[in-house]
Amino acid sequence: MTPVERERYSRQIRLEGIGDTGQDKLLQSHVSIVGCGALGSFQAGALARAGVGKLTLIDRDYVEVSNLQRQWLYDEKDVRDAVPKAVAAKSAISAFASTCDVNACTTDLTARNIDDLLAGCDLILDGTDNFETRYLINDFSVLRNIPWIYGAAVGTYGLTFPVLPNVTTCLACIYPEPPAGVQPTCETAGVLGPLTSLVASLQTASAIRILTGNGVDPVITTVNVWKNEIRQVRQGPKDPSCRACGLNQFIWLDVERISPVSLCGRNAVQIHERHRPLDLRSLGESLRTLGEVRANDFALRFFTAPYEITVFPDGRAIIKGTQDIGLARSLYARYIGT
């Protein structure tokens, strides 16, 4: 640890359980954050400030004005420029933690790329908005013996718990299958900004404990910030009959499961029909006669009423204005091709 680092983290070093040894561990740690929305953006900023040496930020989306109520690293310029969240988060972190090595990945985490994107990390933080990605993270975590910390927040209610492979229950122990029925989302049920910072703070504190060698309490924590309620239930050991951690059946790592995804109640569908790079400049030229085109260094946005199509260099697209996957696929084929 350099003299500058010692001064910068002096208040944290004084904490029992961290000290010089713990701070050195943080400086050498690599954390992957999946999803850079309300939870993930807070986690990224807090861990960078705490001195975590490397962050991998993975997010498939771009900054929108409705994000600013609760997503802590973004500003109105990011909205105007439609900056991808991972890129905007990296830029914001560089202003207050310039020595943190931040890898911004503007992509969707899938079974096809998870090994590459999460390679070498010490811990994974959940900032996602869907169970499919969480099951993917869970299978990877158990297979690779990497701890991860679940987090969810909607309305005024939040939930978090750690998954420590071979020690605690995993996500598949608690939820063998995705919850049935339509689940509330930030879009449909709303969300209180302070709730997201509280859940993300609990996740981040647990991450720091794990990274510094202090372990973590194996508990499920639920919070209701409107009612000032915090409750905890102790996790049991892993379930020998669990599909993932008991029987080692990692079905979510099967690339054949990859499919279009409706995005968190946002009246939008993500499509990734191509698996090769896309020339956005050429695409933009061909689309200009059909509607309005806006482009930046990271994506192309095409407006054809009542739809807005955002296309990324890897061929992925977010089609806003529908939740019909069949229609979204048709629009993708019509304007982008396969």
C-alpha positions in Angstrom: 0.0 0.0 0.0 1.4 3.4 -1.0 1.4 6.4 1.4 -1.3 8.0 -0.8 -3.5 4.9 -0.5 -2.9 4.7 3.2 -4.1 8.3 3.7 -7.0 7.9 1.3 -8.4 4.8 3.0 -7.3 5.8 6.5 -10.8 5.9 8.0 -11.6 2.5 6.6 -8.3 1.0 7.7 -9.1 2.0 11.3 -12.1 -0.4 11.3 -11.7 -3.6 13.3 -11.7 -6.4 10.7 -10.1 -4.4 7.9 -6.8 -2.8 8.9 -3.8 -2.8 6.6 -4.3 -6.4 5.7 -7.9 -6.1 4.8 -7.3 -2.9 2.7 -4.5 -4.7 0.8 -6.9 -7.5 0.0 -9.5 -5.0 -1.3 -6.8 -3.3 -3.5 -6.0 -6.7 -5.0 -9.6 -7.8 -5.4 -11.7 -8.1 -8.6 -15.5 -7.8 -8.4 -17.9 -8.3 -11.3 -21.2 -6.4 -11.1 -24.0 -7.7 -13.4 -26.4 -4.9 -14.1 -25.6 -1.3 -13.6 -29.1 0.0 -12.7 -30.1 1.2 -9.2 -28.4 -1.6 -7.3 -25.4 -2.0 -9.6 -24.5 1.6 -10.0 -24.5 2.1 -6.2 -22.4 -1.0 -5.7 -19.9 0.1 -8.3 -19.4 3.5 -6.8 -19.2 2.2 -3.3 -16.7 -0.5 -4.1 -14.5 1.9 -6.1 -14.5 4.3 -3.2 -13.6 1.5 -0.8 -10.5 0.7 -2.8 -11.5 -2.5 -4.8 -8.7 -2.7 -7.4 -10.7 -4.0 -10.4 -14.4 -3.8 -11.4 -16.0 -5.5 -14.3 -19.3 -3.8 -15.1 -21.8 -5.6 -17.3 -25.0 -4.0 -18.5 -27.0 -4.3 -21.7 -28.9 -1.0 -21.5 -28.4 2.7 -21.9 -29.2 5.6 -19.5 -32.8 6.9 -19.7 -34.4 9.9 -17.9 -36.4 7.6 -15.6 -33.2 6.2 -14.2 -32.0 9.4 -12.6 -34.5 9.1 -9.7 -32.5 6.3 -8.2 -29.4 5.4 -10.3 -26.6 7.2 -8.6 -23.7 7.5 -11.1 -25.6 9.0 -14.0 -26.6 12.5 -15.1 -28.7 14.3 -17.7 -26.0 14.5 -20.2 -25.8 10.7 -20.2 -29.5 10.7 -21.0 -29.2 13.1 -23.8 -26.3 11.2 -25.3 -27.9 7.7 -24.7 -24.7 6.5 -23.1 -24.6 2.8 -22.2 -24.8 2.4 -18.5 -21.6 0.5 -18.1 -19.7 3.2 -20.0 -21.3 6.0 -18.1 -20.6 4.3 -14.8 -16.9 3.9 -15.7 -16.7 7.5 -16.7 -18.2 8.6 -13.4 -15.9 6.4 -11.3 -12.8 7.7 -13.1 -13.6 11.2 -11.6 -13.3 10.0 -8.0 -11.4 6.7 -8.1 -9.0 7.1 -11.0 -6.7 4.2 -10.0 -9.6 1.7 -10.0 -9.3 -0.6 -13.1 -12.8 -0.6 -14.6 -13.8 -2.8 -17.5 -17.1 -1.6 -19.0 -19.0 -4.3 -20.9 -22.0 -3.1 -22.9 -23.6 -6.5 -23.5 -26.0 -9.0 -22.2 -24.6 -11.7 -19.9 -25.4 -15.1 -21.4 -24.3 -18.7 -21.3 -22.3 -18.0 -24.4 -20.1 -15.2 -22.9 -20.2 -15.7 -19.1 -16.9 -17.5 -18.9 -15.1 -14.7 -20.7 -16.9 -11.8 -18.9 -16.6 -13.2 -15.4 -13.1 -14.8 -15.8 -10.8 -14.2 -12.8 -13.2 -12.4 -10.5 -13.3 -13.0 -6.8 -16.9 -12.2 -6.2 -20.1 -11.4 -8.2 -22.7 -8.8 -7.3 -26.3 -9.1 -8.5 -27.7 -5.8 -10.0 -30.0 -7.6 -12.4 -33.7 -7.3 -13.0 -34.7 -10.8 -14.0 -34.5 -14.4 -12.6 -33.1 -15.8 -15.8 -29.8 -13.9 -15.4 -29.7 -14.7 -11.7 -30.0 -18.5 -12.4 -27.2 -18.1 -14.9 -25.0 -16.4 -12.3 -26.0 -19.0 -9.7 -25.0 -21.9 -11.9 -21.7 -20.3 -12.8 -21.0 -19.4 -9.1 -21.6 -22.9 -7.9 -19.6 -24.5 -10.8 -16.6 -22.1 -10.4 -16.8 -21.8 -6.6 -17.2 -18.0 -6.7 -19.4 -16.3 -4.1 -22.2 -14.0 -5.2 -24.7 -11.8 -3.5 -28.3 -11.7 -4.6 -30.2 -8.4 -4.4 -33.7 -7.2 -5.4 -35.7 -4.1 -4.8 -39.2 -3.1 -6.0 -41.8 -0.7 -4.4 -40.6 -0.3 -0.8 -39.5 -3.9 -0.3 -36.1 -5.4 -0.8 -34.3 -8.7 -0.3 -30.7 -9.8 -0.3 -28.7 -12.9 0.7 -25.2 -14.3 0.0 -24.5 -17.5 -1.9 -21.4 -19.2 -0.7 -20.8 -22.3 -2.8 -20.6 -25.5 -0.7 -21.5 -23.5 2.4 -24.9 -21.9 2.1 -28.1 -22.6 0.2 -27.9 -21.3 -3.4 -30.6 -19.6 -5.4 -31.9 -22.9 -6.8 -32.3 -24.3 -3.3 -34.6 -21.3 -2.4 -36.3 -21.0 -5.7 -36.1 -24.3 -7.6 -38.0 -22.7 -10.5 -38.6 -19.1 -11.5 -41.5 -17.7 -9.5 -44.8 -18.3 -11.3 -47.0 -15.6 -12.6 -46.3 -11.9 -13.4 -43.8 -10.5 -11.0 -43.9 -6.8 -9.9 -41.3 -4.6 -11.5 -40.0 -1.0 -11.0 -42.1 -0.1 -14.0 -45.3 -1.6 -12.8 -45.0 -1.2 -9.0 -42.6 1.8 -8.8 -39.6 1.9 -6.5 -38.4 4.2 -3.7 -34.9 5.5 -4.4 -33.6 5.1 -0.8 -34.7 1.4 -0.9 -32.3 0.7 -3.7 -29.4 2.3 -1.9 -30.2 0.4 1.3 -30.3 -3.0 -0.5 -27.1 -2.2 -2.4 -25.4 -1.0 0.8 -26.2 -4.4 2.4 -24.8 -6.2 -0.6 -21.7 -4.1 -0.7 -21.0 -4.4 3.0 -21.3 -8.2 2.7 -18.9 -8.1 -0.3 -16.3 -6.1 1.6 -16.6 -8.6 4.5 -16.0 -11.6 2.1 -13.2 -9.9 0.2 -11.3 -9.0 3.4 -11.6 -12.5 4.8 -14.1 -11.8 7.5 -16.8 -14.1 6.1 -20.5 -13.1 6.1 -23.6 -14.1 8.1 -25.6 -16.7 6.1 -28.9 -14.9 6.4 -31.7 -13.8 4.1 -32.4 -10.1 4.9 -35.7 -8.4 3.9 -36.4 -4.7 4.3 -39.4 -2.5 4.0 -38.1 1.1 4.1 -41.7 2.6 4.2 -42.4 0.7 7.4 -38.9 0.8 8.8 -38.8 -3.0 9.0 -35.7 -5.2 8.7 -36.0 -8.9 9.2 -33.5 -11.8 8.9 -33.9 -15.5 8.4 -30.9 -17.8 8.8 -30.0 -19.8 5.7 -29.6 -23.5 6.0 -26.8 -25.6 4.5 -26.9 -26.5 0.9 -29.7 -28.9 -0.1 -28.3 -32.3 -1.3 -31.2 -32.6 -3.7 -30.8 -29.2 -5.2 -30.5 -29.2 -8.9 -27.5 -26.9 -8.9 -25.4 -27.2 -5.7 -26.5 -30.7 -4.8 -26.7 -32.6 -8.2 -24.4 -30.3 -10.2 -27.0 -29.9 -13.0 -26.1 -26.5 -14.5 -28.9 -26.2 -17.0 -28.8 -22.4 -17.2 -25.2 -22.6 -18.6 -26.6 -24.4 -21.7 -26.3 -22.0 -24.7 -29.5 -23.5 -26.2 -31.5 -21.7 -23.5 -30.6 -18.3 -24.9 -33.8 -16.5 -26.1 -35.3 -13.0 -26.5 -36.0 -11.2 -23.2 -38.8 -8.8 -22.2 -37.1 -6.1 -20.2 -38.4 -5.6 -16.6 -41.9 -4.3 -17.5 -40.4 -1.6 -19.7 -42.5 -2.3 -22.8 -39.3 -3.4 -24.6 -37.8 -6.6 -25.9 -34.1 -7.5 -26.2 -33.3 -9.4 -29.4 -29.9 -11.0 -30.2 -30.4 -13.0 -33.4 -26.9 -12.3 -34.8 -23.7 -13.6 -33.4 -21.3 -11.6 -35.4 -20.3 -7.9 -35.4 -22.6 -5.3 -37.1 -21.4 -2.3 -39.1 -23.5 0.4 -37.4 -22.4 3.1 -39.9 -23.6 1.1 -42.9 -26.8 0.2 -41.1 -27.5 3.8 -40.2 -27.1 4.9 -43.8 -29.6 2.3 -45.0 -32.1 3.2 -42.3 -32.1 7.0 -42.8 -34.6 6.8 -45.6 -37.0 4.9 -43.4 -37.0 7.0 -40.2 -34.9 9.1 -37.8 -31.4 7.8 -37.0 -29.2 8.9 -34.1 -25.8 7.4 -33.4 -22.9 7.7 -31.0 -19.8 5.7 -30.4 -21.6 2.9 -28.6 -25.0 2.4 -30.3 -27.4 3.4 -33.1 -31.0 4.4 -32.4 -33.7 4.2 -35.1 -37.1 5.7 -34.7 -40.0 4.3 -36.7 -43.3 5.1 -35.0 -44.4 3.7 -32.7 -41.1 1.9 -32.1 -37.6 2.9 -31.1 -34.9 0.4 -31.9 -31.4 0.6 -30.3 -28.8 -1.5 -32.0 -25.4 -2.3 -30.5 -22.2 -3.3 -32.4 -22.5 -7.0 -31.4 -25.8 -7.2 -33.2 -28.0 -7.0 -30.1 -31.0 -4.7 -30.2 -33.5 -3.3 -27.7 -36.9 -2.8 -29.4 -39.0 -0.3 -27.4 -42.7 0.0 -27.9 -43.8 -3.7 -27.6 -43.6 -6.6 -25.3 -44.5 -9.1 -28.0 -41.4 -11.2 -28.7 -42.8 -12.3 -32.1 -43.3 -8.7 -33.3 -39.9 -7.7 -31.9 -38.3 -10.5 -33.9 -40.1 -9.4 -37.0 -39.0 -5.8 -36.6 -35.4 -7.0 -36.1 -35.5 -9.1 -39.2 -37.1 -6.3 -41.2 -34.7 -3.5 -40.3 -31.5 -5.2 -39.2 -31.5 -8.7 -40.8 -30.2 -12.0 -39.4 
